[in-house]
C-alpha cells in the first residue's frame, strides 16, 4: 500500500532567526511522501529571504501575505494542504528525527484515532534543552482536567477531520490548537506515543505570556465544548477543574492564597487531583515548590 502524504503546516510571522531550523527539521524526516506548507503573514524581519532559499525544493510550498494572525494562517494551511495526515509546526519549533514516522505509524495502526501525540523537549532561544515532558496516557478526563495535555509540536492528525470540524476557531485565538484537539477527541480516539518527538522553543515573544487572554479563551472554549459541541455532561467536573488549574497557571502575579483556594476547589470537583498531589505535576499545589526549597535549604544548612 502507498503511504499517505503528510502535510506539515508552518504558520509564520517574524521568526526569521528560527524558521530555517524548523524547515530543515521537517525535510530531515525519514518519512516520505511529505510536503511542507508555509503560510507567512508578510514578515518584515528576513523570513521571506529564508523562504526564497527553498524555492527549488519541491517539497516546500510557501506564501507570504498579510493576515489577521495565526488562526487565519493555520486555516489557510488547511485549505492548501494536500495530505491525508497533517501536522502544525510553529516556525520556532523543530522535529526530532523519526517524529513523522512514529506519528503516522500510530494513526495507521488504528483507523479510529483522530490524532496521536508524543512528548516534547523544551529549549531556550539558543537551542539549549531546559526540560522534557513525560506525559500520561491519553484519556478525555485527564486532558480536560489538564493532568495530561497535547503539545502542538508533537501532534499528527487526520486532515479530513480537522476540516470537517472547521479548523481553528477565530473566537478562541489563544487556545485555538487545544480547542481543535478537544473537538476532535469528542469525535475520534487519540493516542499518546511514548517518545520525545519535537522541541518547543521558549522565548519572550511567545503567545502564552499573554496570561489573561489565554484564560479568557480557554474558559470560552470549555463553555462551548459543552454548550455548542455536546460534550457528555459526565466530563463537566473534570473540565471545570481544568479551568481553575489554567487560571492558576496563567494568573501571573496572583496571591498564593487565591491559587490555593482554586486548587482545593479543583480537587473537590475532580478527586483524582488530590490522589496525585504528591507526584510531579504541571500544576502543583500553589506554595509547595516554595516550601520544598525552604526545607532543602534548611537541610543543607544543618
Backbone as CSV, one residue per row, in Angstrom:
resi,resn,N_x,N_y,N_z,CA_x,CA_y,CA_z,C_x,C_y,C_z
1,UNK,0.840,-1.198,0.000,0.000,0.000,0.000,0.872,1.243,0.000
2,UNK,0.461,2.251,-0.782,1.174,3.518,-0.809,0.998,4.220,0.528
3,UNK,2.052,4.813,0.996,1.971,5.538,2.258,1.250,6.869,2.041
4,UNK,0.503,7.345,3.043,-0.251,8.598,2.873,0.680,9.808,2.873
5,UNK,0.313,10.808,2.085,1.032,12.074,2.096,0.810,12.776,3.430
6,UNK,1.876,13.295,4.009,1.807,14.076,5.236,2.061,15.544,4.892
7,UNK,1.169,16.410,5.346,1.324,17.855,5.148,1.713,18.491,6.483
8,UNK,2.867,19.138,6.515,3.283,19.887,7.702,2.989,21.359,7.438
9,UNK,2.073,21.922,8.202,1.678,23.318,8.044,2.497,24.160,9.008
10,UNK,3.164,25.186,8.470,4.039,26.038,9.285,3.508,27.472,9.218
11,UNK,2.718,27.912,10.230,2.344,29.318,10.292,3.552,30.146,10.716
12,UNK,3.730,31.291,10.105,4.978,32.036,10.304,4.715,33.529,10.366
13,UNK,5.410,34.182,11.309,5.415,35.643,11.326,6.609,36.128,12.139
14,UNK,7.546,36.766,11.436,8.722,37.386,12.053,9.495,36.430,12.970
15,UNK,9.714,35.205,12.478,10.557,34.243,13.189,11.739,33.850,12.299
16,UNK,12.275,34.841,11.601,13.343,34.575,10.651,14.570,33.940,11.257
17,UNK,14.834,34.198,12.525,16.026,33.621,13.150,15.871,32.134,13.448
18,UNK,14.631,31.628,13.431,14.387,30.228,13.777,13.859,29.379,12.629
19,UNK,13.217,29.986,11.627,12.423,29.199,10.686,13.259,28.261,9.825
20,UNK,14.502,28.614,9.554,15.336,27.700,8.760,15.522,26.372,9.503
21,UNK,15.766,26.443,10.814,15.925,25.213,11.595,14.628,24.404,11.599
22,UNK,13.496,25.090,11.671,12.203,24.404,11.608,12.058,23.642,10.297
23,UNK,12.321,24.326,9.189,12.145,23.692,7.886,13.131,22.557,7.671
24,UNK,14.353,22.733,8.114,15.342,21.667,7.967,14.954,20.435,8.780
25,UNK,14.330,20.655,9.951,13.906,19.501,10.756,12.759,18.756,10.084
26,UNK,11.940,19.469,9.300,10.879,18.817,8.526,11.473,17.990,7.394
27,UNK,12.365,18.593,6.649,12.939,17.920,5.478,13.860,16.774,5.859
28,UNK,14.411,16.802,7.071,15.309,15.739,7.523,14.561,14.496,8.000
29,UNK,13.238,14.529,8.029,12.471,13.362,8.466,12.682,12.182,7.518
30,UNK,12.635,10.980,8.076,12.841,9.785,7.251,11.553,9.317,6.581
31,UNK,10.467,10.037,6.772,9.183,9.668,6.189,8.966,10.395,4.867
32,UNK,8.464,9.701,3.892,8.005,10.244,2.627,6.795,9.433,2.176
33,UNK,5.824,10.070,1.462,5.826,11.425,0.899,5.462,12.485,1.937
34,UNK,6.011,13.673,1.715,5.909,14.758,2.672,5.829,16.077,1.925
35,UNK,5.019,16.992,2.440,5.032,18.355,1.922,5.040,19.318,3.109
36,UNK,5.711,20.448,2.918,5.784,21.488,3.940,5.103,22.726,3.377
37,UNK,4.041,23.166,4.049,3.244,24.298,3.583,3.453,25.456,4.553
38,UNK,4.207,26.462,4.135,4.490,27.614,4.989,3.510,28.723,4.649
39,UNK,2.837,29.251,5.675,1.910,30.373,5.496,2.448,31.521,6.337
40,UNK,3.093,32.463,5.682,3.725,33.589,6.364,2.837,34.824,6.284
41,UNK,2.782,35.553,7.384,1.910,36.724,7.451,2.598,38.016,7.073
42,UNK,3.328,38.021,5.948,4.039,39.218,5.470,5.086,39.680,6.476
43,UNK,5.967,38.763,6.839,7.033,39.086,7.794,7.945,40.165,7.249
44,UNK,8.510,40.939,8.162,9.406,42.038,7.763,10.804,41.880,8.342
45,UNK,11.139,40.678,8.813,12.394,40.501,9.548,13.427,39.637,8.838
46,UNK,13.223,39.331,7.582,14.152,38.459,6.869,13.609,37.060,6.646
47,UNK,12.407,36.770,7.160,11.810,35.449,6.957,11.653,35.124,5.480
48,UNK,11.192,36.092,4.701,10.932,35.839,3.278,12.216,35.492,2.546
49,UNK,13.308,36.125,2.923,14.599,35.781,2.302,14.973,34.331,2.599
50,UNK,14.695,33.880,3.820,14.952,32.475,4.156,14.064,31.573,3.311
51,UNK,12.801,31.926,3.169,11.879,31.094,2.396,12.299,30.988,0.933
52,UNK,12.832,32.068,0.371,13.278,32.018,-1.025,14.388,30.997,-1.216
53,UNK,15.122,30.686,-0.185,16.179,29.685,-0.306,15.620,28.299,-0.602
54,UNK,14.301,28.111,-0.389,13.667,26.810,-0.628,12.845,26.801,-1.909
55,UNK,13.027,27.811,-2.740,12.246,27.879,-3.975,12.498,26.679,-4.893
56,UNK,13.672,26.108,-4.815,13.982,24.958,-5.661,13.720,23.623,-5.005
57,UNK,13.118,23.624,-3.814,12.839,22.378,-3.089,11.379,21.998,-3.334
58,UNK,11.123,20.929,-4.075,9.744,20.620,-4.471,8.821,20.298,-3.305
59,UNK,9.371,19.890,-2.174,8.525,19.520,-1.039,8.089,20.726,-0.205
60,UNK,8.609,21.899,-0.532,8.259,23.107,0.223,7.451,24.046,-0.656
61,UNK,6.278,24.462,-0.153,5.474,25.493,-0.805,5.223,26.588,0.221
62,UNK,5.266,27.839,-0.236,5.047,28.909,0.728,4.358,30.101,0.092
63,UNK,3.666,30.848,0.967,3.100,32.141,0.584,3.467,33.136,1.683
64,UNK,3.519,34.398,1.325,3.723,35.454,2.311,2.796,36.600,1.952
65,UNK,1.811,36.836,2.809,0.831,37.886,2.572,0.212,38.274,3.909
66,UNK,-0.303,39.486,4.019,-0.893,39.911,5.296,-2.033,38.994,5.721
67,UNK,-2.127,38.760,7.018,-3.254,38.009,7.561,-3.613,38.575,8.929
68,UNK,-4.664,38.020,9.530,-5.147,38.529,10.815,-4.480,37.856,12.001
69,UNK,-3.596,36.902,11.741,-2.928,36.221,12.834,-2.804,34.732,12.573
70,UNK,-2.375,34.006,13.624,-2.028,32.598,13.452,-3.244,31.744,13.108
71,UNK,-4.437,32.107,13.587,-5.616,31.311,13.270,-5.881,31.331,11.766
72,UNK,-5.844,32.499,11.168,-6.044,32.585,9.719,-4.941,31.851,8.973
73,UNK,-3.709,31.970,9.466,-2.592,31.310,8.797,-2.767,29.787,8.802
74,UNK,-3.131,29.231,9.944,-3.323,27.776,10.023,-4.465,27.335,9.124
75,UNK,-5.561,28.075,9.121,-6.695,27.690,8.279,-6.363,27.805,6.793
76,UNK,-5.533,28.774,6.429,-5.045,28.822,5.045,-4.228,27.572,4.738
77,UNK,-3.445,27.154,5.709,-2.664,25.934,5.527,-3.543,24.721,5.342
78,UNK,-4.621,24.629,6.142,-5.561,23.515,5.968,-6.130,23.502,4.552
79,UNK,-6.442,24.687,4.015,-7.033,24.776,2.682,-6.034,24.393,1.593
80,UNK,-4.752,24.703,1.799,-3.745,24.463,0.775,-3.133,23.063,0.848
81,UNK,-3.208,22.433,2.014,-2.562,21.132,2.205,-3.244,20.051,1.365
82,UNK,-2.444,19.097,0.914,-2.958,18.024,0.059,-2.865,16.659,0.713
83,UNK,-2.374,16.608,1.944,-2.129,15.330,2.590,-3.359,14.712,3.226
84,UNK,-3.231,13.439,3.565,-4.252,12.720,4.330,-4.028,12.942,5.824
85,UNK,-2.752,13.002,6.192,-2.355,13.246,7.579,-1.649,14.596,7.625
86,UNK,-1.860,15.347,8.698,-1.279,16.682,8.783,-0.655,16.907,10.153
87,UNK,0.162,17.939,10.218,0.757,18.404,11.466,0.890,19.916,11.363
88,UNK,0.943,20.572,12.501,1.169,22.018,12.558,2.443,22.237,13.351
89,UNK,3.433,22.834,12.722,4.690,23.090,13.417,4.965,24.586,13.433
90,UNK,5.064,25.151,14.625,5.371,26.577,14.738,6.726,26.874,14.121
91,UNK,6.881,28.090,13.639,8.099,28.451,12.906,9.299,28.687,13.811
92,UNK,9.149,28.425,15.116,10.302,28.473,16.018,10.534,27.131,16.714
93,UNK,9.749,26.095,16.352,9.899,24.768,16.945,10.496,23.804,15.924
94,UNK,10.949,22.640,16.389,11.618,21.696,15.492,11.204,20.263,15.809
95,UNK,11.242,19.420,14.774,11.025,17.995,14.949,12.324,17.289,15.287
96,UNK,12.210,16.199,16.027,13.326,15.293,16.230,13.279,14.211,15.159
97,UNK,14.401,13.574,14.861,14.406,12.543,13.819,13.385,11.438,14.108
98,UNK,12.688,11.015,13.056,11.722,9.926,13.175,10.364,10.318,13.701
99,UNK,10.143,11.594,13.987,8.877,12.018,14.585,7.684,11.719,13.683
100,UNK,7.803,12.064,12.408,6.666,11.885,11.494,6.358,10.401,11.311
101,UNK,7.385,9.581,11.168,7.173,8.138,11.024,6.412,7.581,12.212
102,UNK,6.795,7.970,13.416,6.122,7.435,14.607,4.671,7.892,14.673
103,UNK,4.407,9.145,14.316,3.037,9.630,14.319,2.171,8.938,13.288
104,UNK,2.701,8.780,12.075,1.950,8.104,11.013,1.699,6.644,11.381
105,UNK,2.702,5.971,11.896,2.535,4.561,12.277,1.407,4.394,13.288
106,UNK,1.325,5.310,14.256,0.266,5.224,15.259,-1.109,5.393,14.626
107,UNK,-1.243,6.349,13.702,-2.536,6.594,13.064,-2.930,5.457,12.126
108,UNK,-1.962,4.896,11.422,-2.280,3.791,10.512,-2.620,2.516,11.270
109,UNK,-2.051,2.355,12.449,-2.296,1.142,13.226,-3.714,1.110,13.791
110,UNK,-4.350,2.265,13.913,-5.694,2.326,14.487,-6.520,3.352,13.726
111,UNK,-7.342,2.912,12.779,-8.152,3.857,11.986,-9.123,4.680,12.820
112,UNK,-9.376,4.295,14.064,-10.286,5.040,14.906,-9.681,6.263,15.565
113,UNK,-8.369,6.445,15.398,-7.707,7.596,16.004,-7.891,8.846,15.160
114,UNK,-8.172,9.957,15.818,-8.197,11.250,15.132,-6.843,11.913,15.156
115,UNK,-6.082,11.687,16.251,-4.749,12.268,16.349,-3.883,11.440,17.283
116,UNK,-2.584,11.638,17.154,-1.605,10.999,18.023,-0.550,12.042,18.369
117,UNK,-0.011,11.966,19.574,0.948,12.971,20.022,1.998,12.325,20.912
118,UNK,3.135,12.982,21.026,4.205,12.469,21.865,4.699,13.518,22.833
119,UNK,5.780,13.190,23.507,6.406,14.128,24.428,7.230,15.154,23.658
120,UNK,7.617,16.213,24.361,8.459,17.249,23.770,9.587,17.607,24.724
121,UNK,10.651,18.152,24.157,11.701,18.792,24.946,11.504,20.298,24.827
122,UNK,11.654,20.997,25.919,11.600,22.452,25.889,13.017,22.990,25.785
123,UNK,13.212,23.941,24.870,14.532,24.504,24.641,14.466,26.021,24.766
124,UNK,15.624,26.637,25.007,15.665,28.099,25.068,15.897,28.669,23.672
125,UNK,15.995,29.969,23.589,16.126,30.620,22.281,17.356,30.151,21.532
126,UNK,18.410,29.781,22.270,19.654,29.334,21.635,19.655,27.845,21.329
127,UNK,18.608,27.140,21.728,18.521,25.712,21.456,18.936,24.825,22.607
128,UNK,19.324,25.407,23.733,19.700,24.600,24.885,18.488,23.959,25.539
129,UNK,18.600,22.690,25.880,17.462,21.977,26.452,17.214,22.416,27.891
130,UNK,15.942,22.690,28.193,15.530,23.128,29.525,14.881,21.994,30.316
131,UNK,14.063,21.205,29.641,13.343,20.120,30.321,12.703,19.219,29.274
132,UNK,12.163,18.093,29.740,11.408,17.185,28.876,10.106,16.806,29.577
133,UNK,9.070,16.619,28.793,7.806,16.168,29.360,7.813,14.643,29.480
134,UNK,6.948,14.159,30.362,6.684,12.722,30.490,5.168,12.599,30.644
135,UNK,4.467,12.850,29.561,3.016,12.965,29.601,2.353,11.618,29.868
136,UNK,1.234,11.664,30.574,0.466,10.462,30.880,-0.265,9.983,29.635
137,UNK,-0.744,8.750,29.697,-1.544,8.198,28.606,-2.800,9.045,28.402
138,UNK,-3.292,9.047,27.182,-4.457,9.860,26.840,-5.734,9.298,27.452
139,UNK,-6.540,10.180,28.002,-7.952,9.915,28.288,-8.649,11.263,28.255
140,UNK,-9.919,11.267,27.916,-10.650,12.532,27.819,-10.655,13.255,29.163
141,UNK,-10.924,12.531,30.239,-10.971,13.169,31.553,-9.625,13.762,31.948
142,UNK,-8.545,13.027,31.705,-7.235,13.540,32.117,-6.835,14.772,31.314
143,UNK,-7.261,14.847,30.056,-6.977,16.035,29.251,-7.820,17.216,29.725
144,UNK,-9.088,16.983,29.978,-9.948,18.069,30.447,-9.490,18.605,31.801
145,UNK,-8.994,17.724,32.652,-8.513,18.136,33.970,-7.046,18.543,33.926
146,UNK,-6.504,18.719,32.719,-5.118,19.097,32.425,-4.101,18.299,33.246
147,UNK,-4.403,17.006,33.420,-3.413,16.107,34.011,-2.513,15.526,32.945
148,UNK,-2.922,15.670,31.717,-2.036,15.496,30.573,-2.472,16.533,29.547
149,UNK,-1.698,16.725,28.498,-2.039,17.741,27.502,-1.439,17.330,26.173
150,UNK,-1.851,18.031,25.139,-1.476,17.670,23.766,-0.578,18.755,23.208
151,UNK,0.721,18.530,23.146,1.626,19.545,22.602,1.477,19.657,21.085
152,UNK,1.204,20.831,20.609,1.093,21.028,19.168,2.329,20.558,18.399
153,UNK,3.565,20.807,18.869,4.735,20.426,18.069,4.880,18.930,17.835
154,UNK,4.205,18.096,18.656,4.395,16.644,18.539,3.132,15.924,18.114
155,UNK,2.151,16.636,17.585,0.851,16.049,17.260,0.679,15.880,15.754
156,UNK,0.216,14.707,15.327,-0.198,14.458,13.954,-1.666,14.062,13.967
157,UNK,-2.414,14.454,12.919,-3.856,14.258,12.933,-4.379,14.023,11.525
158,UNK,-5.616,13.570,11.461,-6.265,13.330,10.167,-6.823,14.659,9.661
159,UNK,-6.337,15.086,8.517,-6.690,16.401,7.993,-8.173,16.502,7.668
160,UNK,-8.776,15.429,7.171,-10.196,15.470,6.828,-11.045,15.783,8.052
161,UNK,-10.679,15.241,9.206,-11.427,15.504,10.427,-11.273,16.958,10.851
162,UNK,-10.059,17.486,10.752,-9.839,18.899,11.107,-10.663,19.818,10.218
163,UNK,-10.725,19.514,8.933,-11.531,20.327,8.025,-13.016,20.193,8.323
164,UNK,-13.449,18.957,8.587,-14.867,18.723,8.885,-15.310,19.521,10.107
165,UNK,-14.418,19.686,11.071,-14.738,20.401,12.303,-14.546,21.913,12.169
166,UNK,-14.098,22.363,11.000,-13.981,23.802,10.766,-12.628,24.402,11.079
167,UNK,-11.627,23.559,11.359,-10.284,24.068,11.610,-10.188,24.841,12.910
168,UNK,-9.252,25.774,12.946,-9.073,26.611,14.134,-10.158,27.678,14.171
169,UNK,-10.647,28.000,15.375,-11.712,28.996,15.534,-11.125,30.351,15.904
170,UNK,-11.551,31.369,15.183,-11.098,32.732,15.474,-11.646,33.240,16.804
171,UNK,-12.697,32.593,17.339,-13.285,33.019,18.611,-12.362,32.783,19.799
172,UNK,-11.420,31.850,19.654,-10.543,31.493,20.780,-9.079,31.478,20.306
173,UNK,-8.567,32.608,19.838,-7.245,32.607,19.211,-6.106,32.177,20.122
174,UNK,-6.237,32.358,21.445,-5.163,31.987,22.357,-5.321,30.570,22.913
175,UNK,-6.297,29.845,22.386,-6.451,28.432,22.737,-6.899,27.639,21.520
176,UNK,-6.563,28.116,20.335,-7.134,27.544,19.109,-6.664,26.121,18.854
177,UNK,-5.407,25.807,19.156,-4.944,24.440,18.927,-5.621,23.481,19.905
178,UNK,-5.642,23.840,21.192,-6.300,22.992,22.192,-7.774,22.821,21.869
179,UNK,-8.418,23.879,21.418,-9.823,23.821,21.057,-10.072,22.783,19.963
180,UNK,-9.207,22.729,18.973,-9.379,21.737,17.910,-9.147,20.331,18.438
181,UNK,-8.107,20.141,19.254,-7.872,18.795,19.803,-9.087,18.344,20.622
182,UNK,-9.669,19.263,21.413,-10.809,18.890,22.249,-12.012,18.509,21.403
183,UNK,-12.267,19.266,20.342,-13.393,18.910,19.470,-13.123,17.592,18.749
184,UNK,-11.875,17.360,18.385,-11.518,16.085,17.752,-11.756,14.911,18.695
185,UNK,-11.398,15.071,19.967,-11.478,13.928,20.880,-12.926,13.584,21.230
186,UNK,-13.877,14.483,20.930,-15.282,14.131,21.066,-15.774,13.281,19.902
187,UNK,-15.010,13.265,18.825,-15.423,12.549,17.601,-14.593,11.308,17.317
188,UNK,-13.375,11.244,17.826,-12.465,10.145,17.488,-11.513,9.898,18.648
189,UNK,-10.810,8.787,18.586,-9.858,8.454,19.628,-8.548,9.205,19.473
190,UNK,-7.686,9.032,20.451,-6.360,9.643,20.414,-5.394,8.714,21.141
191,UNK,-4.113,8.875,20.850,-3.100,8.028,21.491,-1.880,8.847,21.844
192,UNK,-1.348,8.611,23.033,-0.068,9.191,23.443,1.050,8.233,23.020
193,UNK,2.020,8.743,22.264,3.202,7.985,21.856,4.283,8.201,22.906
194,UNK,4.841,7.141,23.408,5.841,7.252,24.470,7.223,7.502,23.882
195,UNK,7.397,8.690,23.326,8.678,9.106,22.754,8.680,10.621,22.656
196,UNK,9.865,11.201,22.736,10.020,12.643,22.544,10.123,12.888,21.042
197,UNK,9.172,13.650,20.499,9.065,13.817,19.051,9.496,15.195,18.554
198,UNK,9.523,16.193,19.429,9.774,17.552,18.955,10.367,18.397,20.078
199,UNK,10.848,19.570,19.677,11.363,20.549,20.622,10.526,21.820,20.521
200,UNK,10.105,22.304,21.675,9.364,23.562,21.726,10.276,24.645,22.283
201,UNK,10.391,25.732,21.526,11.300,26.807,21.924,10.582,27.792,22.836
202,UNK,11.204,28.087,23.961,10.642,29.014,24.945,11.372,30.347,24.831
203,UNK,10.622,31.418,24.548,11.235,32.742,24.470,10.170,33.796,24.713
204,UNK,10.594,35.024,24.884,9.700,36.077,25.364,8.636,36.496,24.359
205,UNK,8.800,36.143,23.096,7.816,36.554,22.086,6.641,35.586,21.972
206,UNK,6.614,34.527,22.786,5.547,33.544,22.659,4.207,34.095,23.120
207,UNK,3.152,33.515,22.540,1.803,33.991,22.847,1.357,33.620,24.252
208,UNK,1.902,32.561,24.857,1.383,32.152,26.151,1.855,33.036,27.300
209,UNK,2.637,34.088,26.976,2.929,35.079,28.015,1.717,35.993,28.232
210,UNK,0.738,35.916,27.333,-0.493,36.709,27.445,-1.489,35.952,28.324
211,UNK,-1.201,35.912,29.635,-1.964,35.058,30.534,-3.451,35.331,30.549
212,UNK,-3.862,36.591,30.635,-5.286,36.915,30.718,-6.032,36.463,29.464
213,UNK,-5.399,36.592,28.317,-6.056,36.180,27.074,-6.153,34.662,26.972
214,UNK,-5.127,33.969,27.449,-5.181,32.511,27.461,-6.339,32.040,28.347
215,UNK,-6.451,32.618,29.542,-7.540,32.243,30.457,-8.900,32.539,29.819
216,UNK,-9.034,33.720,29.222,-10.296,34.096,28.564,-10.701,33.071,27.516
217,UNK,-9.769,32.721,26.627,-10.102,31.836,25.516,-10.277,30.390,25.976
218,UNK,-9.491,29.966,26.962,-9.647,28.603,27.471,-11.018,28.445,28.118
219,UNK,-11.429,29.431,28.912,-12.731,29.372,29.580,-13.864,29.344,28.558
220,UNK,-13.765,30.178,27.534,-14.801,30.184,26.491,-14.830,28.852,25.743
221,UNK,-13.648,28.297,25.477,-13.561,27.020,24.774,-14.281,25.921,25.540
222,UNK,-14.076,25.864,26.865,-14.731,24.834,27.671,-16.238,25.058,27.688
223,UNK,-16.676,26.305,27.799,-18.115,26.593,27.741,-18.699,26.069,26.431
224,UNK,-18.051,26.387,25.314,-18.572,25.973,24.007,-18.522,24.461,23.821
225,UNK,-17.528,23.825,24.439,-17.403,22.375,24.300,-18.666,21.678,24.790
226,UNK,-19.272,22.204,25.841,-20.495,21.599,26.388,-21.752,22.217,25.791
227,UNK,-21.770,23.554,25.663,-22.993,24.235,25.223,-23.223,24.114,23.723
228,UNK,-22.150,24.048,22.948,-22.268,24.053,21.484,-21.954,22.686,20.883
229,UNK,-20.899,22.036,21.383,-20.407,20.816,20.733,-20.846,19.535,21.426
230,UNK,-21.612,19.656,22.485,-22.264,18.493,23.064,-21.377,17.520,23.803
231,UNK,-20.379,18.021,24.520,-19.563,17.132,25.336,-20.432,16.463,26.387
232,UNK,-20.229,15.169,26.656,-21.051,14.477,27.657,-20.961,15.147,29.022
233,UNK,-22.085,15.319,29.721,-22.085,16.043,31.000,-21.241,15.388,32.077
234,UNK,-20.962,14.089,31.963,-20.154,13.432,32.989,-18.701,13.921,33.007
235,UNK,-18.300,14.656,31.959,-16.952,15.213,31.927,-16.897,16.635,32.498
236,UNK,-18.044,17.159,32.931,-18.101,18.569,33.304,-17.205,18.906,34.496
237,UNK,-17.194,18.081,35.521,-16.382,18.390,36.698,-14.901,18.411,36.361
238,UNK,-14.453,17.457,35.568,-13.050,17.441,35.163,-12.710,18.698,34.382
239,UNK,-13.614,19.123,33.500,-13.369,20.320,32.694,-13.336,21.572,33.558
240,UNK,-14.264,21.675,34.527,-14.277,22.847,35.406,-13.022,22.893,36.276
241,UNK,-12.565,21.721,36.731,-11.313,21.676,37.491,-10.153,22.143,36.619
242,UNK,-10.164,21.737,35.358,-9.114,22.167,34.448,-9.083,23.671,34.248
243,UNK,-10.255,24.302,34.177,-10.313,25.760,34.048,-9.648,26.422,35.254
244,UNK,-9.941,25.935,36.450,-9.341,26.504,37.664,-7.824,26.356,37.654
245,UNK,-7.330,25.209,37.197,-5.884,24.996,37.154,-5.221,25.878,36.106
246,UNK,-5.912,26.090,34.987,-5.375,27.002,33.979,-5.349,28.436,34.505
247,UNK,-6.347,28.818,35.288,-6.343,30.150,35.892,-5.157,30.299,36.839
248,UNK,-4.842,29.236,37.558,-3.657,29.277,38.427,-2.373,29.403,37.618
249,UNK,-2.304,28.656,36.537,-1.065,28.660,35.752,-0.816,30.004,35.081
250,UNK,-1.866,30.581,34.514,-1.699,31.797,33.722,-2.103,33.068,34.487
251,UNK,-2.479,32.921,35.748,-2.801,34.097,36.554,-1.544,34.687,37.155
252,UNK,-0.709,35.249,36.303,0.601,35.732,36.721,0.460,36.807,37.808
253,UNK,1.219,36.646,38.890,1.249,37.656,39.942,0.127,37.570,40.950
254,UNK,-0.750,36.580,40.826,-1.843,36.459,41.789,-1.335,35.961,43.141
255,UNK,-2.027,36.289,44.231,-1.621,35.815,45.565,-1.657,34.287,45.649
256,UNK,-0.725,33.716,46.391,-0.698,32.269,46.577,-1.977,31.782,47.252
257,UNK,-2.536,32.570,48.152,-3.765,32.150,48.828,-4.908,31.944,47.836
258,UNK,-5.004,32.831,46.846,-6.038,32.690,45.813,-5.835,31.404,45.032
259,UNK,-4.584,31.116,44.693,-4.299,29.908,43.915,-4.548,28.639,44.736
260,UNK,-4.259,28.687,46.026,-4.532,27.522,46.873,-6.032,27.249,46.970
261,UNK,-6.819,28.306,47.060,-8.272,28.128,47.109,-8.788,27.502,45.812
262,UNK,-8.258,27.971,44.704,-8.676,27.392,43.417,-8.286,25.913,43.345
263,UNK,-7.063,25.622,43.794,-6.606,24.227,43.713,-7.496,23.328,44.560
264,UNK,-7.859,23.790,45.747,-8.726,22.997,46.615,-10.088,22.759,45.965
265,UNK,-10.630,23.777,45.310,-11.904,23.612,44.620,-11.768,22.664,43.442
266,UNK,-10.650,22.750,42.715,-10.418,21.829,41.598,-10.343,20.387,42.095
267,UNK,-9.672,20.168,43.216,-9.561,18.823,43.779,-10.914,18.315,44.268
268,UNK,-11.769,19.218,44.762,-13.114,18.805,45.166,-13.926,18.367,43.951
269,UNK,-13.805,19.115,42.853,-14.542,18.779,41.643,-14.026,17.494,41.002
270,UNK,-12.708,17.308,41.068,-12.090,16.161,40.386,-11.129,15.487,41.366
271,UNK,-11.622,14.582,42.220,-10.820,13.997,43.296,-9.503,13.350,42.872
272,UNK,-9.367,12.793,41.654,-8.051,12.251,41.297,-6.909,13.262,41.399
273,UNK,-7.217,14.556,41.355,-6.178,15.567,41.534,-5.517,15.426,42.900
274,UNK,-6.331,15.244,43.939,-5.794,15.121,45.289,-4.998,13.831,45.433
275,UNK,-5.463,12.774,44.793,-4.756,11.497,44.878,-3.377,11.580,44.260
276,UNK,-3.215,12.443,43.254,-1.925,12.557,42.582,-1.119,13.753,43.002
277,UNK,-1.492,14.402,44.133,-0.853,15.655,44.523,0.617,15.509,44.833
278,UNK,1.041,14.325,45.254,2.450,14.157,45.606,3.343,13.901,44.423
279,UNK,2.750,13.634,43.267,3.568,13.345,42.092,3.925,14.628,41.361
280,UNK,4.980,14.527,40.541,5.388,15.678,39.739,4.237,16.071,38.825
281,UNK,3.879,17.343,38.807,2.700,17.785,38.065,2.976,19.073,37.338
282,UNK,2.281,19.250,36.221,2.339,20.525,35.503,1.654,21.625,36.308
283,UNK,0.756,21.235,37.215,0.003,22.186,38.024,0.138,21.804,39.494
284,UNK,1.292,22.015,40.113,1.480,21.643,41.516,0.616,22.485,42.437
285,UNK,0.449,21.993,43.670,-0.284,22.775,44.664,0.464,24.083,44.892
286,UNK,-0.205,25.230,44.791,0.475,26.511,44.990,1.171,26.562,46.345
287,UNK,2.417,27.013,46.349,3.179,27.148,47.568,4.046,25.959,47.895
288,UNK,3.756,24.778,47.295,4.512,23.579,47.620,5.955,23.688,47.139
289,UNK,6.149,24.200,45.925,7.510,24.327,45.405,8.345,25.240,46.293
290,UNK,7.757,26.348,46.760,8.462,27.267,47.652,8.818,26.565,48.959
291,UNK,7.868,25.792,49.516,8.104,25.103,50.781,9.228,24.080,50.629
292,UNK,9.237,23.364,49.513,10.297,22.376,49.308,11.667,23.028,49.231
293,UNK,11.723,24.209,48.589,13.009,24.906,48.508,13.499,25.312,49.897
294,UNK,12.570,25.789,50.725,12.946,26.188,52.083,13.448,24.991,52.876
295,UNK,12.733,23.867,52.786,13.145,22.658,53.502,14.528,22.206,53.039
296,UNK,14.764,22.283,51.718,16.077,21.904,51.188,17.189,22.774,51.720
297,UNK,16.935,24.089,51.785,17.946,24.997,52.313,18.229,24.728,53.790
298,UNK,17.162,24.440,54.565,17.353,24.159,55.981,18.151,22.872,56.175
299,UNK,17.864,21.861,55.362,18.612,20.606,55.483,20.078,20.783,55.143
300,UNK,20.341,21.564,54.087,21.743,21.783,53.716,22.474,22.581,54.776
301,UNK,21.722,23.522,55.419,22.343,24.310,56.478,22.678,23.477,57.682
302,UNK,21.841,22.437,57.927,22.095,21.554,59.058,23.320,20.686,58.817
